[in-house]
Each structure stands twice: as C-alpha cells, then as structure tokens.
C-alpha cells in the first residue's frame, strides 16, 4: 500500500448475477471469506442476514484490516459491495474472488483512498 493513505476503500457494483446466488447467505459468506483470505485479511466476525424467500442478503465480515460488506438484490441480479482494507491487505484481490465466485457479468469498481490527510 502507498504511504500516502491509511487504507483503500473499493466501492464495487456487481451486475448480471444469478438470483439464486444472491439469495443464499451461506454461499455469500463463503465467497466473502475466500475473498478476505485471498486479500491477506483476517476475519474477526461475520454476520449475514437473509430477508426471506426470494429476497436479498446483507452481510458483513469484520476484519482486522477493516471490513467487507455486501447487499444483494436477487430480483435485479445486483450486489453492492464495499471492501475497505488497511495494512498490507490487497482489496483488489478480494474483488477478483467475489467477481469469479458470483459469476458477475458487469463490474464497476471505484477506489477511495482513506486517511490521506485531505
């Protein structure tokens, strides 16, 4: 990581995902855990909430390095993901694992450098 910031926050838009993948909290937790591992991050706590049959999931992994969160809309084939990591963790690797694991067709990533002093 650059010395010019304390952490990197990736705001990720994932589209064109099969609805059944976005409504399965166990699958989503597994994918996010694999993503954290790939990025070199350590999971401290996880909580995933399923809103019911055919509905989406909101989930978060609390990391020693910060967090990964997901909010899914199966009816739209869409997931909003935040990956915020500090230290030596590489959030872009987490995004790669999530894109592959979810089978996302269209991906948009915006990066915000946190703690730049500005």
Secondary structure as UniProt FT lines:
FT   TURN            3..4
FT   STRAND          7..15
FT   HELIX           19..22
FT   HELIX           25..39
FT   STRAND          43..50
FT   TURN            53..54
FT   STRAND          57..63
FT   TURN            64..65
FT   STRAND          66..73
FT   HELIX           74..76
FT   STRAND          78..86
FT   TURN            87..88
FT   HELIX           91..102
FT   STRAND          106..114
//
